[in-house]
Amino acid sequence: MRKTVHSKLIACYILIGIIGFLFATAGGSHFVESYLEGEVGHRLYDGATRFASDEIAKTQITEGLQKLVDILASGEEAGVLLFDENAHVLVQSSNIASRMAVSDAKSTEMDFADADKAAINDNISPFELDSELWESAEYRISNFYGYFDSPQLNVVAPIKDSEKILGYVTYHYDMQQLYQKRSGLLGILQMIFFGVYALCGLLLLFYQKWVHIPMKQIIKGASEYANGDLTYRIPVKSEDELGYLSNTLNYMADKINQNGEYQRTFIANVSHDFRSPLTSIKGYVEAILDGTIPPEMQDKYLNIISHEADRLEKLTRSLLVLNDLDQRKRMMNIRRFDINDVIKNTANTFEGTCSRKNIDLELLLSGKELFVEADMEQIQQVLYNLLDNAIKFSNDNSSINIETTVKNGKVFVSVKDHGVGIPKESLSKVWDRFYKTDTSRGKDRKGTGLGLSIVKEIIRAHNQNINVISTEGVGTEFIFTLEKAK
């Protein structure tokens, strides 16, 4: 089974939950207990050393200090014992007496009064209360040499007068109290963990809604496109990166679909434009061979065959030029040249055609010389195609203007005729390959419908712009830009 990112995230989420809970419970319990031990031990040690250094403890070690000991025990929530220098218990706080009385009463079933009397008769060996042993650590956890039935956090501080030990003060914090605090803090820690874990689960739900589901829809769309269904639309409308990716894939599918339509149209147009002259050539050749056309008329039809062959040759050459431009196989030879001179030379090649139609070519050129940086041969092709197109659609006894101007470091070249013009609905299609208006098909069957496509590709390869302005019945103007030579 294929593992998805979503399933991996869920598995990680569950694993993190289990590990996190174990860490919060076991590790948290250890850390909390260590923290509480250190905090309570340090606090009791400070209290014990302060009391041991107090003048009252030094001067009244043998006098009644019960009230003071009870106050200290109540403030520290711990039991307090006072020993003399021989480790005899002199005073014990009331909370210790009550605790031990309850413990003894439970174990021996004696009354509380007798147990209270017996609780203070314990004696600890002086050797075991050696101050040097207890000075090595602030506190120790034990039952204090059997004095208590349960573990205590014990602190011992010697009461000294100069170097002489007068006695000992000991603090005893019941570990059951610490364990209860630990349980309370651990419960809070676990609640915090479950709260954070729930928030992470909420984030996982948001991920599923905002990332996982849109990603599945995008994957489905990509699969549909791979299977050839380019009409499928990915239904992701968000404004984030996934929405942008969805729109990009939808746009890509539209373009591929349009290219497919274009290819089908292209093949149909090529087939049509090749089939027409081939049919004419084949028909006239067969008619000549079988004698349908008499010898005295063969020259006329041979000329027609020659014209159709020229048309096929021109169409083939145009297709090769477009293929070179499409594949960027044709390396441009960018150099500095005089565009005015190129315009003059190109216009001269149409002198005969213009004379037959009585068309005047008016050159309105900026200065005697105007240098640009471009591929001269390709720009000649552009001028040739635009002039050929202008002459084709110009009326007899009209004029064609070719003008150059300079603006903002660009050279603008205009080719303007006063012919039939282009219908408004056809203006956006004149750059399409094999596109011909109905007028052009009827007026000049030798046109291939590729001339303006070649012009557009050449100008685009130069990173320049070309526009067309036309009014039906008035004329058409093509304007393109070139980089002015520095």
C-alpha positions in Angstrom: 0.0 0.0 0.0 1.3 3.4 -1.0 2.2 5.6 2.0 0.9 9.1 1.6 2.1 12.2 3.4 -1.2 12.4 5.2 -0.9 8.9 6.6 2.7 9.6 7.6 1.6 12.8 9.4 -1.2 10.9 11.3 1.3 8.2 12.3 3.8 10.8 13.5 1.0 12.5 15.4 0.0 9.3 17.2 3.6 8.4 17.9 4.3 11.9 19.3 1.2 11.6 21.5 2.3 8.2 23.0 6.0 9.3 23.5 4.9 12.7 24.8 2.5 11.2 27.3 5.1 8.8 28.6 7.7 11.5 28.8 5.2 13.9 30.6 4.2 11.1 33.0 7.5 9.3 33.8 10.0 12.0 32.9 7.8 14.8 34.3 7.3 12.9 37.5 11.1 12.6 38.0 11.8 16.2 37.1 9.0 17.6 39.2 10.1 15.4 42.2 13.7 16.5 41.8 12.7 20.1 41.6 10.5 19.9 44.7 13.2 18.1 46.6 15.8 20.7 45.8 13.4 23.6 46.5 12.1 22.2 49.8 15.6 21.0 50.9 17.2 24.3 50.2 14.5 26.2 52.0 14.6 24.0 55.1 18.4 24.1 55.1 18.4 27.9 55.1 15.8 27.9 57.9 17.7 25.4 60.0 21.0 27.3 59.6 19.4 30.6 60.5 17.8 29.1 63.6 21.1 27.4 64.6 23.0 30.7 64.4 20.4 32.6 66.3 21.5 33.8 69.8 18.2 32.5 71.3 19.1 28.9 70.3 22.6 29.3 71.8 21.5 30.8 75.1 18.3 29.0 75.6 19.2 25.5 74.3 18.2 23.9 77.6 15.2 26.1 78.3 11.7 25.8 77.0 11.6 26.6 73.3 8.4 24.6 72.5 6.4 27.7 71.4 9.3 28.9 69.1 9.8 25.4 67.6 6.0 25.1 66.9 6.1 28.5 65.1 9.1 27.4 63.0 7.5 24.0 62.2 4.2 25.7 61.2 6.0 28.2 58.9 8.0 25.5 57.1 5.3 22.8 57.0 7.9 20.5 58.5 8.6 18.9 61.8 11.4 20.3 64.0 13.6 18.6 66.6 16.0 20.1 69.0 18.9 17.9 70.3 21.5 18.6 73.0 25.1 17.9 72.4 24.6 14.2 73.3 21.8 13.8 70.7 19.1 13.7 73.3 15.8 15.1 72.1 15.0 18.2 74.1 12.1 19.7 72.1 10.0 18.4 69.3 7.4 20.3 67.4 3.7 19.5 68.0 3.1 18.3 64.5 5.8 15.6 65.0 4.4 14.5 68.3 0.9 14.3 66.9 2.1 12.3 63.8 4.1 9.9 65.9 1.3 9.5 68.4 -1.2 8.6 65.7 1.3 6.1 64.2 2.0 4.5 67.6 -1.7 4.3 68.5 -2.4 2.6 65.2 0.4 0.1 65.7 -0.1 -0.7 69.4 -3.7 0.4 70.0 -2.5 2.5 73.1 -4.3 5.8 73.9 -2.9 9.0 72.6 -1.8 10.3 75.9 0.5 7.4 76.6 1.8 7.4 73.0 2.6 11.1 73.3 4.7 10.4 76.4 6.6 7.6 74.7 7.3 9.5 71.5 10.0 11.8 73.1 12.1 9.1 74.7 14.1 8.2 71.5 17.8 8.7 71.5 20.1 9.1 68.5 23.8 8.2 68.7 26.0 11.3 68.8 28.3 9.6 66.2 25.4 9.4 63.7 24.6 13.1 64.2 28.1 14.1 63.4 27.8 17.6 61.8 30.5 16.9 59.2 28.5 14.0 57.8 25.5 16.3 57.3 27.4 19.2 56.0 28.3 17.3 52.9 24.7 17.7 51.7 22.0 20.2 52.4 19.5 17.4 52.9 19.1 13.6 53.0 16.0 11.4 52.5 15.5 8.6 55.0 13.4 7.7 58.1 16.1 9.5 60.2 17.6 6.4 61.8 14.3 4.8 62.5 12.9 7.9 64.3 10.0 8.1 61.7 7.9 5.3 60.2 7.9 6.9 56.7 10.6 8.6 54.6 11.4 12.2 55.5 13.4 14.9 53.8 15.8 15.6 56.7 18.0 18.7 57.4 20.5 18.8 60.3 22.3 22.0 61.4 24.6 22.0 64.5 24.2 24.8 67.1 27.7 26.0 67.8 29.2 28.5 70.2 32.6 29.2 68.6 33.8 25.6 67.8 31.8 24.0 70.6 28.6 22.1 69.6 25.8 23.0 72.0 23.2 20.9 70.2 21.4 20.2 66.9 18.3 21.5 65.2 16.7 19.2 62.6 13.9 19.8 60.1 11.9 16.8 58.8 9.6 17.2 55.8 7.2 14.3 55.3 7.8 12.9 51.7 4.1 12.1 51.5 3.5 15.8 51.3 6.0 16.2 48.6 4.5 13.3 46.7 1.1 15.0 46.9 2.5 18.2 45.5 4.3 16.2 42.8 1.0 14.5 41.8 -0.8 17.9 41.7 1.9 19.5 39.5 2.1 16.3 37.3 -1.7 16.5 36.8 -1.3 20.1 35.6 1.6 19.1 33.4 -0.5 16.3 31.9 -3.4 18.7 31.3 -1.1 21.1 29.5 0.2 18.3 27.4 -3.3 17.1 26.4 -4.2 20.8 25.6 -1.2 21.2 23.4 -1.8 17.8 21.8 -5.5 18.7 21.1 -4.3 22.0 19.4 -1.9 19.9 17.3 -4.8 17.7 16.4 -6.7 20.8 15.4 -3.8 21.8 13.2 -3.9 18.4 11.6 -7.5 18.9 10.8 -6.7 22.3 9.3 -3.9 20.7 7.3 -6.4 18.1 6.0 -8.8 20.8 4.9 -6.4 23.4 3.5 -3.6 21.2 2.2 -4.4 17.5 1.9 -7.8 17.7 0.2 -6.7 20.4 -2.3 -3.5 18.4 -3.0 -5.6 15.3 -3.8 -7.7 17.4 -6.2 -4.6 18.7 -7.9 -3.2 15.1 -8.2 -6.5 14.0 -9.7 -6.3 16.9 -12.1 -2.8 16.0 -13.1 -3.8 12.4 -13.7 -6.7 13.5 -15.9 -4.4 15.7 -17.9 -1.9 12.8 -18.3 -4.8 10.6 -19.5 -5.7 13.1 -22.2 -8.8 14.8 -20.6 -7.7 18.5 -21.0 -11.2 19.8 -20.3 -11.0 18.8 -16.6 -10.8 21.7 -14.2 -9.2 21.4 -10.8 -11.7 22.8 -8.3 -9.2 24.6 -5.9 -10.1 28.2 -5.6 -8.0 29.3 -2.6 -5.7 32.3 -2.7 -2.6 30.5 -1.4 0.2 28.6 -3.2 -2.1 25.5 -3.9 -4.7 27.8 -5.5 -2.0 29.3 -7.6 -0.7 25.9 -8.6 -4.3 24.8 -9.5 -4.9 27.9 -11.6 -1.5 27.4 -13.3 -2.3 23.7 -14.1 -5.8 24.7 -15.4 -4.1 27.4 -17.6 -1.6 24.9 -18.8 -4.4 22.5 -19.8 -6.2 25.3 -21.6 -3.0 26.1 -23.5 -2.3 22.5 -24.4 -5.8 22.0 -25.5 -5.6 25.2 -27.6 -2.3 24.0 -29.1 -4.0 20.7 -29.9 -6.8 22.6 -31.7 -4.2 24.8 -33.4 -2.3 21.7 -34.6 -5.5 20.2 -36.0 -6.3 23.5 -37.7 -2.8 23.8 -38.9 -2.8 20.4 -40.5 -6.2 21.0 -42.1 -4.9 24.4 -43.6 -1.7 22.9 -44.8 -3.6 20.0 -46.4 -6.0 22.5 -48.0 -3.2 24.8 -49.3 -1.2 21.9 -50.7 -4.1 20.0 -52.1 -5.5 22.9 -54.2 -2.3 23.5 -56.3 -1.5 19.8 -56.5 -5.0 19.1 -57.8 -4.6 21.8 -60.5 -1.2 20.5 -61.5 -2.3 16.9 -61.6 -5.4 17.8 -63.6 -3.7 19.9 -66.2 -0.8 17.5 -66.6 -3.2 14.6 -67.2 -5.2 16.7 -69.6 -2.1 17.5 -71.6 -0.9 13.8 -71.6 -4.2 12.4 -72.8 -4.6 15.1 -75.4 -7.6 16.9 -73.8 -5.7 20.1 -74.1 -4.6 20.7 -77.7 -0.9 21.5 -78.3 -1.6 25.1 -79.3 -3.1 25.7 -75.8 -0.5 23.8 -73.8 1.7 26.9 -73.1 -1.2 28.6 -71.3 -1.8 25.7 -69.0 1.9 25.0 -68.5 2.2 28.6 -67.2 -0.7 27.9 -64.8 1.2 24.7 -63.6 4.3 26.9 -63.2 2.4 29.4 -61.1 1.0 26.6 -58.9 4.4 25.1 -58.5 5.7 28.6 -57.4 2.9 28.7 -54.9 3.9 25.3 -53.5 7.5 26.3 -53.3 6.7 29.6 -51.5 4.4 27.7 -49.0 7.2 25.2 -48.3 9.8 27.9 -47.8 7.5 29.8 -45.4 6.9 26.7 -43.4 10.6 26.1 -43.1 11.2 29.7 -41.9 8.5 29.4 -39.3 9.9 26.1 -38.1 13.3 27.7 -37.7 11.8 30.6 -35.7 9.7 28.2 -33.5 12.6 26.0 -32.6 15.0 29.0 -32.2 17.4 27.1 -34.5 18.0 30.2 -36.5 20.7 32.2 -34.8 20.2 35.9 -35.1 23.1 38.0 -36.4 22.5 41.2 -34.5 24.5 44.1 -35.9 24.4 47.8 -36.6 22.9 48.8 -39.9 21.0 51.7 -41.6 17.3 50.9 -41.5 16.5 53.7 -44.0 18.8 52.1 -46.6 17.2 48.7 -46.1 13.8 50.3 -46.6 14.9 51.9 -49.8 16.4 48.7 -51.2 13.3 46.6 -50.2 11.0 49.2 -51.8 13.0 49.0 -55.1 12.2 45.3 -55.4 8.4 46.2 -55.7 8.9 48.9 -58.3 7.6 46.8 -61.2 4.5 45.5 -59.2 3.7 49.0 -58.1 4.0 50.4 -61.7 1.5 47.8 -63.0 -1.0 48.8 -60.3 -0.1 52.5 -60.5 0.7 52.6 -56.7 3.0 55.2 -55.3 5.5 54.2 -52.6 6.1 57.3 -50.4 9.2 57.1 -48.1 9.0 59.4 -45.1 12.4 58.6 -43.5 13.9 60.2 -40.4 17.2 61.7 -41.5 19.5 60.6 -44.2 20.7 57.7 -42.0 19.1 55.9 -39.1 21.0 53.1 -37.5 19.4 50.3 -35.6 20.7 47.0 -33.9 19.0 43.9 -35.3 19.3 41.0 -37.7 19.3 42.8 -41.1 18.2 39.8 -43.2 15.3 39.1 -40.9 14.2 42.7 -40.8 14.4 42.7 -44.7 12.0 39.7 -44.5 9.6 41.7 -42.3 9.6 44.7 -44.6 9.2 42.5 -47.7 6.2 40.7 -46.2 4.5 43.9 -45.0 5.1 45.6 -48.4 3.9 42.6 -50.3 0.8 42.4 -48.0 0.1 46.2 -48.5 0.4 46.0 -52.3 -1.8 43.0 -52.4 -4.7 44.7 -50.6 -4.2 48.2 -52.0 -6.5 49.6 -54.7 -5.1 50.6 -58.0 -4.0 54.3 -58.3 -3.4 54.5 -54.5 -0.3 55.0 -52.3 1.7 53.2 -49.7 3.6 55.2 -47.0 6.7 53.8 -45.3 7.8 56.0 -42.4 10.5 55.9 -39.7 10.5 57.9 -36.5 12.6 57.9 -33.3 11.1 58.0 -29.8 12.5 57.1 -26.4 15.5 55.2 -27.8 13.3 53.2 -30.2 12.9 53.3 -33.9 9.3 53.0 -35.1 8.8 51.7 -38.6 5.3 52.2 -40.2 3.9 50.6 -43.4 0.6 52.1 -44.3 -1.7 51.3 -47.2 -5.0 52.9 -48.4 -6.7 49.7 -49.5 -9.6 47.6 -48.5 -8.7 47.4 -44.8 -9.3 44.5 -42.4 -12.6 43.8 -40.7 -12.7 44.6 -37.0 -13.5 41.0 -36.0 -10.4 39.8 -38.0 -7.8 42.1 -36.5 -6.9 39.7 -33.7 -6.5 36.8 -36.1 -4.2 38.3 -38.7 -1.2 36.9 -36.9 -2.6 33.3 -36.9 -0.9 30.9 -39.3 -2.9 30.2 -42.5 -5.5 32.8 -41.5 -6.9 34.6 -44.6 -9.8 36.9 -44.8 -12.4 36.0 -47.4 -11.3 39.0 -49.5 -7.7 37.8 -49.6 -8.6 34.3 -50.7 -10.7 35.6 -53.6 -8.3 38.4 -54.5 -5.0 36.5 -54.4 -5.0 32.7 -54.4 -1.1 32.7 -54.3 -1.1 34.0 -50.7 -0.1 31.4 -48.1 -1.5 33.0 -44.9 1.9 32.7 -43.3 3.5 36.1 -44.1 2.2 38.0 -41.1 2.9 35.0 -38.8 6.5 35.1 -39.9 6.6 38.9 -39.3 5.2 38.4 -35.8 7.8 35.7 -34.9 10.7 37.7 -36.2 9.8 40.8 -34.2 9.1 38.7 -31.1 12.5 37.1 -31.5 14.0 40.6 -31.3 12.1 41.3 -28.1 10.2 44.1 -29.9 6.6 44.9 -30.6 4.3 45.1 -33.7 0.8 46.4 -33.9 -1.9 46.8 -36.6 -4.4 49.6 -37.0 -7.0 49.1 -39.7 -10.4 50.5 -40.8 -12.4 48.6 -43.3 -12.6 50.5 -46.7 -9.9 53.0 -45.5 -6.6 51.1 -45.2 -4.3 49.3 -42.8 -1.1 50.4 -41.0 1.5 48.1 -39.4 3.9 49.6 -36.9 6.9 47.8 -35.4 9.8 48.8 -33.2 13.5 48.3 -33.4 16.4 49.1 -31.0 18.1 52.3 -31.9 21.9 51.9 -32.3 23.9 53.7 -29.6 
